[in-house]
Amino acid sequence: MAVSPALSKTLFRTISSAPRRPTIWPRIVVFHSNAGPNSSNGYSLRNYIETQLRAGNTGVTQPQGQIDLDGTEHRFLPLDAQPVLNAYANPFSIGWETQDYGSATLNTSPWTDAQIETMAEACVAAHRAFGIPLLRANAWDGAGIGYHAMWGVNTTLHPKRNPWTTQKGKTCPGTARSAQLDTIIWRANELLNPKPKLALTKEQILAIRQATKPTIRPFDGAPGNNEHLGFLVTYVQIMLSVVASQPVGVSGVYDGATYNGVIAIQTLFGLVRDGIVGQQTWPAFDTLADQLLPQL
């Protein structure tokens, strides 16, 4: 089984009554809220699952664990064990429950700062163990980070179901928490790669984001080779290194590392993998800029 570093406040407490779950190679992390009638911590959730399994209810929720309000992570299953809570995505996902204040406040209570920190650490652990990108999931069956009710009803799979839940109208983890997803992803990227000093200001990044941009290709920005496009290469390199966690230096020259990073983004967004940042690829980098700008 995959080994990941223990988080700062982790309690490994396996579900002893659970049958061995299939081993998977996950590509998505899905966050939930416990949403019980009361505020249930990780101990309570584990005991509930144990009781249900002993009673023969093998379909009971079985997440990787729960992250409590104080940031404590209760780990129930290994990261590469198939969970039981993400519906159609169970075969390729990691699922985390999070403690809340009870179902009555589900849409109004945000995750605590301590929870966000541990959730970001959990994302980094998944990235290091399986290469899960520290970006919003690009499709219900794609790759990245998401929350339970993220995709709405998918009539191709089922006329009434969201592909990540079997319940119609599911709002988990609630409106306030869903709005915090980008904050979690940003913090995860910051933990993985401490924030560097950016080569462009927020105002310059916003201006480039909003502009109609010419195509850039390998070697652009180098002396004697479209040097005037160096600022656009810098924009791409910032998105690759700071937002997408690609091993790219910010030099203003479209080098080999930048090419590999562009290919990775084109693959993630389902684009033609040609290494050229033009009409089809600029929107992907502008999407990354949309994640970066609120944090500057």
C-alpha positions as YAML, in Angstrom:
chain: A
units: angstrom
residues:
- id: 1
  name: MET
  ca: [0.00, 0.00, 0.00]
- id: 2
  name: ALA
  ca: [1.10, 3.53, -0.68]
- id: 3
  name: VAL
  ca: [2.85, 5.28, 2.15]
- id: 4
  name: SER
  ca: [2.32, 8.97, 2.75]
- id: 5
  name: PRO
  ca: [3.82, 11.18, 5.43]
- id: 6
  name: ALA
  ca: [1.75, 11.51, 8.58]
- id: 7
  name: LEU
  ca: [0.04, 14.84, 8.91]
- id: 8
  name: SER
  ca: [0.70, 17.16, 11.82]
- id: 9
  name: LYS
  ca: [-2.21, 15.88, 13.95]
- id: 10
  name: THR
  ca: [-2.97, 12.37, 12.64]
- id: 11
  name: LEU
  ca: [-4.61, 9.53, 14.58]
- id: 12
  name: PHE
  ca: [-4.40, 6.21, 12.73]
- id: 13
  name: ARG
  ca: [-7.47, 4.27, 13.84]
- id: 14
  name: THR
  ca: [-8.41, 1.58, 11.30]
- id: 15
  name: ILE
  ca: [-11.94, 0.26, 11.01]
- id: 16
  name: SER
  ca: [-11.39, -3.27, 12.36]
- id: 17
  name: SER
  ca: [-14.75, -4.64, 11.23]
- id: 18
  name: ALA
  ca: [-14.36, -3.51, 7.63]
- id: 19
  name: PRO
  ca: [-13.68, -6.11, 4.92]
- id: 20
  name: ARG
  ca: [-10.45, -5.36, 3.07]
- id: 21
  name: ARG
  ca: [-11.15, -2.65, 0.51]
- id: 22
  name: PRO
  ca: [-9.82, -2.99, -3.07]
- id: 23
  name: THR
  ca: [-6.50, -1.28, -3.75]
- id: 24
  name: ILE
  ca: [-6.74, 1.65, -6.18]
- id: 25
  name: TRP
  ca: [-4.54, 4.34, -7.74]
- id: 26
  name: PRO
  ca: [-6.58, 7.48, -6.98]
- id: 27
  name: ARG
  ca: [-6.60, 10.60, -9.11]
- id: 28
  name: ILE
  ca: [-9.20, 12.72, -7.30]
- id: 29
  name: VAL
  ca: [-9.63, 13.94, -3.70]
- id: 30
  name: VAL
  ca: [-13.25, 14.61, -2.63]
- id: 31
  name: PHE
  ca: [-14.13, 16.49, 0.57]
- id: 32
  name: HIS
  ca: [-17.41, 15.98, 2.43]
- id: 33
  name: SER
  ca: [-19.12, 17.27, 5.57]
- id: 34
  name: ASN
  ca: [-20.29, 14.78, 8.17]
- id: 35
  name: ALA
  ca: [-23.74, 16.47, 8.15]
- id: 36
  name: GLY
  ca: [-25.19, 14.44, 10.99]
- id: 37
  name: PRO
  ca: [-27.83, 15.94, 13.30]
- id: 38
  name: ASN
  ca: [-25.06, 16.83, 15.76]
- id: 39
  name: SER
  ca: [-21.40, 17.74, 15.60]
- id: 40
  name: SER
  ca: [-19.73, 14.31, 15.36]
- id: 41
  name: ASN
  ca: [-15.96, 14.04, 15.73]
- id: 42
  name: GLY
  ca: [-13.73, 11.37, 14.23]
- id: 43
  name: TYR
  ca: [-14.12, 9.05, 17.20]
- id: 44
  name: SER
  ca: [-17.91, 9.14, 16.87]
- id: 45
  name: LEU
  ca: [-17.81, 8.54, 13.11]
- id: 46
  name: ARG
  ca: [-15.48, 5.57, 13.46]
- id: 47
  name: ASN
  ca: [-17.65, 4.02, 16.16]
- id: 48
  name: TYR
  ca: [-20.76, 4.53, 14.01]
- id: 49
  name: ILE
  ca: [-19.12, 2.85, 11.02]
- id: 50
  name: GLU
  ca: [-17.94, -0.05, 13.20]
- id: 51
  name: THR
  ca: [-21.46, -0.55, 14.58]
- id: 52
  name: GLN
  ca: [-23.02, -0.53, 11.10]
- id: 53
  name: LEU
  ca: [-20.48, -3.00, 9.71]
- id: 54
  name: ARG
  ca: [-21.01, -5.39, 12.60]
- id: 55
  name: ALA
  ca: [-24.73, -5.24, 11.84]
- id: 56
  name: GLY
  ca: [-24.02, -6.31, 8.25]
- id: 57
  name: ASN
  ca: [-24.40, -2.90, 6.57]
- id: 58
  name: THR
  ca: [-21.41, -3.13, 4.22]
- id: 59
  name: GLY
  ca: [-22.70, -0.15, 2.25]
- id: 60
  name: VAL
  ca: [-22.13, 2.26, 5.13]
- id: 61
  name: THR
  ca: [-19.88, 5.25, 4.43]
- id: 62
  name: GLN
  ca: [-16.21, 4.30, 4.62]
- id: 63
  name: PRO
  ca: [-13.98, 7.33, 4.00]
- id: 64
  name: GLN
  ca: [-10.20, 7.56, 4.25]
- id: 65
  name: GLY
  ca: [-10.97, 9.37, 7.50]
- id: 66
  name: GLN
  ca: [-12.34, 12.54, 9.04]
- id: 67
  name: ILE
  ca: [-10.78, 15.94, 9.71]
- id: 68
  name: ASP
  ca: [-12.16, 17.48, 12.91]
- id: 69
  name: LEU
  ca: [-12.79, 21.14, 13.67]
- id: 70
  name: ASP
  ca: [-9.49, 21.37, 15.56]
- id: 71
  name: GLY
  ca: [-7.55, 20.01, 12.57]
- id: 72
  name: THR
  ca: [-7.09, 16.49, 13.91]
- id: 73
  name: GLU
  ca: [-7.10, 13.90, 11.14]
- id: 74
  name: HIS
  ca: [-8.61, 10.52, 12.01]
- id: 75
  name: ARG
  ca: [-7.32, 8.04, 9.42]
- id: 76
  name: PHE
  ca: [-9.54, 4.99, 8.88]
- id: 77
  name: LEU
  ca: [-8.36, 3.61, 5.53]
- id: 78
  name: PRO
  ca: [-5.06, 3.79, 3.61]
- id: 79
  name: LEU
  ca: [-4.99, 6.40, 0.84]
- id: 80
  name: ASP
  ca: [-4.94, 3.65, -1.79]
- id: 81
  name: ALA
  ca: [-7.95, 1.76, -0.40]
- id: 82
  name: GLN
  ca: [-11.20, 2.23, -2.35]
- id: 83
  name: PRO
  ca: [-13.58, 4.30, -0.19]
- id: 84
  name: VAL
  ca: [-17.36, 4.01, 0.05]
- id: 85
  name: LEU
  ca: [-18.73, 7.55, -0.22]
- id: 86
  name: ASN
  ca: [-17.95, 9.00, -3.67]
- id: 87
  name: ALA
  ca: [-20.50, 7.00, -5.72]
- id: 88
  name: TYR
  ca: [-19.31, 6.53, -9.32]
- id: 89
  name: ALA
  ca: [-15.87, 7.94, -8.42]
- id: 90
  name: ASN
  ca: [-15.12, 5.40, -5.66]
- id: 91
  name: PRO
  ca: [-12.79, 3.34, -7.90]
- id: 92
  name: PHE
  ca: [-10.42, 6.29, -8.48]
- id: 93
  name: SER
  ca: [-10.85, 8.69, -5.57]
- id: 94
  name: ILE
  ca: [-9.85, 9.52, -2.01]
- id: 95
  name: GLY
  ca: [-12.72, 10.62, 0.24]
- id: 96
  name: TRP
  ca: [-12.51, 12.73, 3.40]
- id: 97
  name: GLU
  ca: [-15.30, 13.50, 5.83]
- id: 98
  name: THR
  ca: [-14.98, 16.72, 7.83]
- id: 99
  name: GLN
  ca: [-16.57, 17.58, 11.16]
- id: 100
  name: ASP
  ca: [-19.22, 20.30, 11.14]
- id: 101
  name: TYR
  ca: [-21.61, 21.88, 13.63]
- id: 102
  name: GLY
  ca: [-24.57, 19.69, 12.69]
- id: 103
  name: SER
  ca: [-26.79, 19.53, 9.61]
- id: 104
  name: ALA
  ca: [-28.86, 22.58, 10.64]
- id: 105
  name: THR
  ca: [-25.91, 24.89, 9.90]
- id: 106
  name: LEU
  ca: [-24.46, 22.95, 6.95]
- id: 107
  name: ASN
  ca: [-24.77, 25.81, 4.44]
- id: 108
  name: THR
  ca: [-23.60, 28.58, 6.75]
- id: 109
  name: SER
  ca: [-20.64, 27.16, 8.71]
- id: 110
  name: PRO
  ca: [-17.26, 27.31, 6.92]
- id: 111
  name: TRP
  ca: [-14.35, 25.01, 7.54]
- id: 112
  name: THR
  ca: [-12.13, 26.24, 10.35]
- id: 113
  name: ASP
  ca: [-8.60, 27.49, 9.69]
- id: 114
  name: ALA
  ca: [-7.27, 24.34, 11.40]
- id: 115
  name: GLN
  ca: [-9.36, 22.14, 9.10]
- id: 116
  name: ILE
  ca: [-8.20, 23.99, 6.00]
- id: 117
  name: GLU
  ca: [-4.57, 23.50, 7.03]
- id: 118
  name: THR
  ca: [-5.00, 19.75, 7.54]
- id: 119
  name: MET
  ca: [-7.07, 19.41, 4.35]
- id: 120
  name: ALA
  ca: [-4.29, 21.16, 2.42]
- id: 121
  name: GLU
  ca: [-1.77, 18.75, 3.98]
- id: 122
  name: ALA
  ca: [-4.00, 15.84, 2.93]
- id: 123
  name: CYS
  ca: [-3.99, 17.16, -0.65]
- id: 124
  name: VAL
  ca: [-0.19, 17.41, -0.61]
- id: 125
  name: ALA
  ca: [0.06, 13.83, 0.70]
- id: 126
  name: ALA
  ca: [-2.18, 12.64, -2.16]
- id: 127
  name: HIS
  ca: [-0.12, 14.63, -4.67]
- id: 128
  name: ARG
  ca: [3.16, 13.15, -3.44]
- id: 129
  name: ALA
  ca: [1.84, 9.58, -3.26]
- id: 130
  name: PHE
  ca: [-0.16, 9.46, -6.49]
- id: 131
  name: GLY
  ca: [0.56, 12.62, -8.49]
- id: 132
  name: ILE
  ca: [-2.96, 14.01, -7.97]
- id: 133
  name: PRO
  ca: [-2.80, 17.57, -9.34]
- id: 134
  name: LEU
  ca: [-3.32, 20.37, -6.84]
- id: 135
  name: LEU
  ca: [-6.02, 21.97, -8.98]
- id: 136
  name: ARG
  ca: [-9.82, 21.89, -9.10]
- id: 137
  name: ALA
  ca: [-10.96, 18.58, -10.55]
- id: 138
  name: ASN
  ca: [-11.40, 19.12, -14.28]
- id: 139
  name: ALA
  ca: [-14.23, 16.57, -14.65]
- id: 140
  name: TRP
  ca: [-16.16, 14.19, -12.41]
- id: 141
  name: ASP
  ca: [-13.96, 11.35, -13.71]
- id: 142
  name: GLY
  ca: [-10.87, 13.49, -14.30]
- id: 143
  name: ALA
  ca: [-8.16, 14.49, -11.83]
- id: 144
  name: GLY
  ca: [-7.75, 17.07, -9.07]
- id: 145
  name: ILE
  ca: [-9.46, 18.26, -5.89]
- id: 146
  name: GLY
  ca: [-13.19, 18.69, -5.36]
- id: 147
  name: TYR
  ca: [-16.17, 18.61, -3.00]
- id: 148
  name: HIS
  ca: [-19.07, 16.17, -2.81]
- id: 149
  name: ALA
  ca: [-21.81, 18.12, -4.62]
- id: 150
  name: MET
  ca: [-19.44, 19.63, -7.20]
- id: 151
  name: TRP
  ca: [-20.94, 18.25, -10.41]
- id: 152
  name: GLY
  ca: [-24.70, 18.45, -9.99]
- id: 153
  name: VAL
  ca: [-27.01, 15.96, -11.69]
- id: 154
  name: ASN
  ca: [-25.46, 13.89, -14.49]
- id: 155
  name: THR
  ca: [-28.25, 12.45, -16.64]
- id: 156
  name: THR
  ca: [-25.80, 10.35, -18.66]
- id: 157
  name: LEU
  ca: [-24.98, 8.28, -15.58]
- id: 158
  name: HIS
  ca: [-28.32, 8.48, -13.82]
- id: 159
  name: PRO
  ca: [-31.38, 10.71, -14.38]
- id: 160
  name: LYS
  ca: [-31.38, 12.01, -10.80]
- id: 161
  name: ARG
  ca: [-27.83, 11.63, -9.50]
- id: 162
  name: ASN
  ca: [-24.66, 13.63, -9.18]
- id: 163
  name: PRO
  ca: [-21.79, 11.30, -10.21]
- id: 164
  name: TRP
  ca: [-20.17, 11.74, -6.77]
- id: 165
  name: THR
  ca: [-23.30, 11.06, -4.73]
- id: 166
  name: THR
  ca: [-26.28, 8.72, -4.89]
- id: 167
  name: GLN
  ca: [-28.69, 11.29, -3.43]
- id: 168
  name: LYS
  ca: [-30.64, 13.79, -5.52]
- id: 169
  name: GLY
  ca: [-30.22, 17.42, -4.45]
- id: 170
  name: LYS
  ca: [-27.11, 16.78, -2.34]
- id: 171
  name: THR
  ca: [-25.45, 20.04, -1.17]
- id: 172
  name: CYS
  ca: [-22.57, 18.53, 0.87]
- id: 173
  name: PRO
  ca: [-20.31, 20.05, 2.15]
- id: 174
  name: GLY
  ca: [-22.56, 23.13, 2.14]
- id: 175
  name: THR
  ca: [-22.43, 26.52, 0.43]
- id: 176
  name: ALA
  ca: [-19.92, 28.17, 2.79]
- id: 177
  name: ARG
  ca: [-17.49, 25.27, 2.63]
- id: 178
  name: SER
  ca: [-17.75, 24.73, -1.12]
- id: 179
  name: ALA
  ca: [-16.65, 28.34, -1.56]
- id: 180
  name: GLN
  ca: [-13.42, 27.55, 0.32]
- id: 181
  name: LEU
  ca: [-12.13, 24.94, -2.12]
- id: 182
  name: ASP
  ca: [-9.76, 27.33, -3.92]
- id: 183
  name: THR
  ca: [-8.33, 28.41, -0.55]
- id: 184
  name: ILE
  ca: [-7.52, 24.78, 0.28]
- id: 185
  name: ILE
  ca: [-5.92, 24.22, -3.12]
- id: 186
  name: TRP
  ca: [-3.90, 27.42, -2.84]
- id: 187
  name: ARG
  ca: [-2.65, 26.46, 0.62]
- id: 188
  name: ALA
  ca: [-1.71, 22.98, -0.62]
- id: 189
  name: ASN
  ca: [0.37, 24.48, -3.41]
- id: 190
  name: GLU
  ca: [1.97, 26.87, -0.94]
- id: 191
  name: LEU
  ca: [2.90, 23.94, 1.34]
- id: 192
  name: LEU
  ca: [4.34, 22.00, -1.58]
- id: 193
  name: ASN
  ca: [6.24, 24.97, -2.99]
- id: 194
  name: PRO
  ca: [6.65, 27.90, -0.60]
- id: 195
  name: LYS
  ca: [5.46, 31.07, -2.29]
- id: 196
  name: PRO
  ca: [8.24, 32.69, -4.34]
- id: 197
  name: LYS
  ca: [8.53, 36.35, -5.12]
- id: 198
  name: LEU
  ca: [6.60, 36.75, -8.35]
- id: 199
  name: ALA
  ca: [8.29, 38.24, -11.40]
- id: 200
  name: LEU
  ca: [5.05, 40.05, -12.30]
- id: 201
  name: THR
  ca: [2.83, 42.22, -10.12]
- id: 202
  name: LYS
  ca: [-0.81, 41.41, -9.47]
- id: 203
  name: GLU
  ca: [-1.77, 44.27, -11.79]
- id: 204
  name: GLN
  ca: [0.44, 42.92, -14.58]
- id: 205
  name: ILE
  ca: [-0.94, 39.40, -14.18]
- id: 206
  name: LEU
  ca: [-4.51, 40.75, -14.31]
- id: 207
  name: ALA
  ca: [-3.75, 42.80, -17.42]
- id: 208
  name: ILE
  ca: [-2.29, 39.79, -19.20]
- id: 209
  name: ARG
  ca: [-5.21, 37.65, -18.04]
- id: 210
  name: GLN
  ca: [-7.67, 40.05, -19.62]
- id: 211
  name: ALA
  ca: [-5.71, 40.69, -22.83]
- id: 212
  name: THR
  ca: [-5.92, 38.98, -26.21]
- id: 213
  name: LYS
  ca: [-2.57, 37.23, -26.37]
- id: 214
  name: PRO
  ca: [-0.44, 36.10, -29.31]
- id: 215
  name: THR
  ca: [0.80, 32.54, -29.60]
- id: 216
  name: ILE
  ca: [4.05, 31.62, -27.85]
- id: 217
  name: ARG
  ca: [6.28, 28.69, -28.75]
- id: 218
  name: PRO
  ca: [9.47, 27.00, -27.54]
- id: 219
  name: PHE
  ca: [12.49, 29.34, -27.46]
- id: 220
  name: ASP
  ca: [10.35, 32.51, -27.41]
- id: 221
  name: GLY
  ca: [11.83, 35.10, -25.08]
- id: 222
  name: ALA
  ca: [15.41, 34.00, -25.74]
- id: 223
  name: PRO
  ca: [17.89, 36.57, -27.14]
- id: 224
  name: GLY
  ca: [17.13, 37.09, -30.81]
- id: 225
  name: ASN
  ca: [13.98, 34.95, -30.67]
- id: 226
  name: ASN
  ca: [10.84, 37.00, -30.04]
- id: 227
  name: GLU
  ca: [12.31, 38.61, -26.93]
- id: 228
  name: HIS
  ca: [9.26, 40.90, -26.80]
- id: 229
  name: LEU
  ca: [7.15, 37.86, -25.82]
- id: 230
  name: GLY
  ca: [9.20, 37.22, -22.68]
- id: 231
  name: PHE
  ca: [6.56, 38.75, -20.43]
- id: 232
  name: LEU
  ca: [3.98, 36.24, -21.72]
- id: 233
  name: VAL
  ca: [6.41, 33.38, -21.18]
- id: 234
  name: THR
  ca: [6.88, 34.70, -17.62]
- id: 235
  name: TYR
  ca: [3.08, 34.66, -17.13]
- id: 236
  name: VAL
  ca: [2.94, 31.02, -18.26]
- id: 237
  name: GLN
  ca: [5.88, 30.06, -16.07]
- id: 238
  name: ILE
  ca: [4.30, 31.67, -13.00]
- id: 239
  name: MET
  ca: [1.09, 29.70, -13.53]
- id: 240
  name: LEU
  ca: [3.05, 26.50, -14.03]
- id: 241
  name: SER
  ca: [5.32, 26.87, -11.02]
- id: 242
  name: VAL
  ca: [3.09, 28.63, -8.47]
- id: 243
  name: VAL
  ca: [-0.39, 27.32, -9.25]
- id: 244
  name: ALA
  ca: [0.18, 23.98, -11.01]
- id: 245
  name: SER
  ca: [3.27, 22.91, -8.99]
- id: 246
  name: GLN
  ca: [5.31, 22.14, -12.09]
- id: 247
  name: PRO
  ca: [9.14, 22.18, -11.77]
- id: 248
  name: VAL
  ca: [9.57, 25.28, -13.92]
- id: 249
  name: GLY
  ca: [11.84, 28.26, -13.38]
- id: 250
  name: VAL
  ca: [10.59, 31.78, -14.07]
- id: 251
  name: SER
  ca: [13.08, 33.15, -16.60]
- id: 252
  name: GLY
  ca: [10.96, 34.65, -19.38]
- id: 253
  name: VAL
  ca: [12.49, 32.14, -21.82]
- id: 254
  name: TYR
  ca: [10.40, 29.25, -23.14]
- id: 255
  name: ASP
  ca: [12.78, 26.42, -22.25]
- id: 256
  name: GLY
  ca: [12.46, 22.65, -22.00]
- id: 257
  name: ALA
  ca: [10.98, 22.67, -18.51]
- id: 258
  name: THR
  ca: [8.33, 25.16, -19.66]
- id: 259
  name: TYR
  ca: [7.53, 22.92, -22.63]
- id: 260
  name: ASN
  ca: [7.04, 19.91, -20.34]
- id: 261
  name: GLY
  ca: [4.83, 22.00, -18.06]
- id: 262
  name: VAL
  ca: [2.68, 23.21, -20.96]
- id: 263
  name: ILE
  ca: [2.26, 19.61, -22.14]
- id: 264
  name: ALA
  ca: [1.15, 18.64, -18.62]
- id: 265
  name: ILE
  ca: [-1.48, 21.40, -18.57]
- id: 266
  name: GLN
  ca: [-2.69, 20.52, -22.07]
- id: 267
  name: THR
  ca: [-3.04, 16.90, -20.96]
- id: 268
  name: LEU
  ca: [-4.92, 17.89, -17.79]
- id: 269
  name: PHE
  ca: [-7.39, 20.07, -19.72]
- id: 270
  name: GLY
  ca: [-7.85, 17.56, -22.58]
- id: 271
  name: LEU
  ca: [-6.18, 19.76, -25.19]
- id: 272
  name: VAL
  ca: [-3.95, 18.94, -28.15]
- id: 273
  name: ARG
  ca: [-0.50, 18.21, -26.67]
- id: 274
  name: ASP
  ca: [1.66, 20.34, -28.96]
- id: 275
  name: GLY
  ca: [3.50, 22.53, -26.44]
- id: 276
  name: ILE
  ca: [2.22, 25.67, -28.16]
- id: 277
  name: VAL
  ca: [0.36, 28.24, -26.07]
- id: 278
  name: GLY
  ca: [-2.16, 29.66, -28.49]
- id: 279
  name: GLN
  ca: [-5.90, 30.05, -28.90]
- id: 280
  name: GLN
  ca: [-6.74, 26.59, -27.48]
- id: 281
  name: THR
  ca: [-4.33, 26.72, -24.53]
- id: 282
  name: TRP
  ca: [-4.48, 30.32, -23.26]
- id: 283
  name: PRO
  ca: [-7.88, 29.74, -21.57]
- id: 284
  name: ALA
  ca: [-6.31, 26.96, -19.47]
- id: 285
  name: PHE
  ca: [-3.59, 29.30, -18.22]
- id: 286
  name: ASP
  ca: [-6.12, 32.05, -17.61]
- id: 287
  name: THR
  ca: [-8.08, 29.57, -15.48]
- id: 288
  name: LEU
  ca: [-4.92, 29.06, -13.41]
- id: 289
  name: ALA
  ca: [-4.57, 32.85, -13.13]
- id: 290
  name: ASP
  ca: [-8.13, 33.02, -11.79]
- id: 291
  name: GLN
  ca: [-7.03, 30.75, -8.94]
- id: 292
  name: LEU
  ca: [-3.89, 32.80, -8.26]
- id: 293
  name: LEU
  ca: [-5.22, 36.36, -8.39]
- id: 294
  name: PRO
  ca: [-7.49, 36.23, -5.28]
- id: 295
  name: GLN
  ca: [-4.47, 35.14, -3.23]
- id: 296
  name: LEU
  ca: [-2.24, 38.09, -4.24]
...
